[in-house]
Amino acid sequence: MKLSRADFPQGFQFGAATAAYQIEGHRFGGAGPCHWDSFAATPGNVIRAEDGALACDHYHRMEADLDLLRDAGMDAYRFSTSWARVLPEGRGTPNAEGLDFYDRLVDGCLERGLKPYQTIYHWELPSALSDLGGWTNPDVADWLADFAEVICGRIGDRVHSIATINEPWCVAWLSHFIGHHAPGLRDIRAAARAMHHVNKAHGRTMTRLRDMGHDTCGIVLNFEATAPASDAAADIRAAATQDAINNRWFIEAIAKGSYPAEALEGLEPHLPRGWQDDMAEISQPIDFLGVNYYTRNHVQAVEGVPWPSSTVVDGPRDKTQMGWEIFPEGLHGTLTRMSRDYVGDLPIFVTENGMAWPEEPDHADGVRIDFIERHLQAMHAAIADGTNLQGFFYWSLLDNYEWAFGYEKRFGLVHVDFDTLERTPKASYHALADAIARKDGA
């Protein structure tokens, strides 16, 4: 790679990210059932009905996986804490084995000189809470805050930062309107309520964390570059609506205490009564913003179907194994937009950026190396344009369970043989390690 640590500001954090259900092995250590277990067990939801019961068995291989981060010269590790592992019933008595596991994880990071970046919730809602309506139930705000108090009461004294929720759009819209993720609903009323309740849960959890004395707290939002499929007025309107749903809904609630009009057009009739009363808590200050970015979507209007009356069509650029268009310029645009329109000089981290790609012979991984290089260039340009970007976490350290795509899509810097669970660093792992190690631009 042409860029190296020397090209980024002093103190810039390089790391990799994972998520609990995708790597740990949910059947171990007393974890309770979660809605992804039942979603995966329902025919047609997940490729080959695969689930996270074994995943990468990080639960038993944690030390070796942390060694991979250390040996790559990384500064930090972004991980999530499984709600169902810590509180198997979602509430009530904590699971001692789960708390002990995260104790060992955080201590293992610190022993290796890695800063632990915790994400409280990354999608594994306990089944007992799903039975009560999950994210459509307004009480979920208190449920999440209570979970945060338990887990952060145990490890919060040693983590470097805490994010409340990973990718609220996926938690709410992708899961309750599109139906692609657990719980797999396609219901606009459920989606609208989940879209608001996930914000409410963020705000309530921030309140609880502040009460506990934490001062490095934020949220991780996912963004896409959004473009109309043509210059037609209908396509331009459709793209503006999708931008409001996917990109603006959450950041405007947090930064401005409001929702975008283009999204309210379809969602407001289905929002809970008195939703406006929650906006003050939702919009309380955060200490950092996590930005997840992967792709650009081209939006086309569709006549004769209900709101939002649109579909996504292929763009002209090369695609990843996920079928996502490779568009690094969109990362630059997202970062500068966030600092210009929403958060000013607040610290921003690219908390996820990466690509799925089929295995290359001998793990050569040249396409992924080019992908990382081009997105690092986009980050470098955003910093030059005034964005207070303070770190980058590649998604993901390991090939892992990719939700509805099972184990078919490979995002990892490290190859995982899902039969033997053997780890093999790819060329991209070594290329990024080399870039991190070079501190003089040579």
HELIX and SHEET records of a PDB file:
HELIX    1   1 ARG A    5  ASP A    7  5                                   3    
HELIX    2   2 ALA A   20  ILE A   23  1                                   4    
HELIX    3   3 HIS A   35  ALA A   40  1                                   6    
HELIX    4   4 ILE A   47  ALA A   49  5                                   3    
HELIX    5   5 HIS A   58  ASP A   71  1                                  14    
HELIX    6   6 TRP A   83  VAL A   86  1                                   4    
HELIX    7   7 ALA A   96  GLU A  111  1                                  16    
HELIX    8   8 SER A  127  SER A  130  1                                   4    
HELIX    9   9 GLY A  134  THR A  136  5                                   3    
HELIX   10  10 VAL A  140  ILE A  155  1                                  16    
HELIX   11  11 PRO A  168  TRP A  169  1                                   2    
HELIX   12  12 CYS A  170  LEU A  174  3                                   5    
HELIX   13  13 SER A  175  HIS A  176  1                                   2    
HELIX   14  14 ILE A  188  ASP A  211  1                                  24    
HELIX   15  15 ALA A  233  ASP A  243  1                                  11    
HELIX   16  16 ALA A  244  ARG A  248  3                                   5    
HELIX   17  17 TRP A  249  LYS A  256  1                                   8    
HELIX   18  18 ALA A  261  LEU A  267  1                                   7    
HELIX   19  19 GLU A  268  HIS A  270  5                                   3    
HELIX   20  20 TRP A  275  ASP A  278  5                                   4    
HELIX   21  21 MET A  279  ILE A  282  1                                   4    
HELIX   22  22 GLU A  329  MET A  338  1                                  10    
HELIX   23  23 SER A  339  VAL A  343  3                                   5    
HELIX   24  24 PRO A  361  HIS A  363  5                                   3    
HELIX   25  25 GLY A  366  ALA A  384  1                                  19    
HELIX   26  26 TRP A  403  PHE A  405  5                                   3    
HELIX   27  27 ALA A  427  ALA A  437  1                                  11    
SHEET    1   A 9 SER A 310  VAL A 313  0                                        
SHEET    2   A 9 PHE A 288  ALA A 301 -1                                        
SHEET    3   A 9 CYS A 217  PRO A 228  1                                        
SHEET    4   A 9 SER A 161  ASN A 166  1                                        
SHEET    5   A 9 LYS A 115  TYR A 121  1                                        
SHEET    6   A 9 ALA A  76  SER A  80  1                                        
SHEET    7   A 9 GLN A  13  ALA A  17  1                                        
SHEET    8   A 9 LEU A 389  TRP A 395  1                                        
SHEET    9   A 9 ILE A 348  ASN A 353  1                                        
SHEET    1   B 2 VAL A 414  VAL A 416  0                                        
SHEET    2   B 2 ARG A 423  PRO A 425 -1                                        
END                                                                             
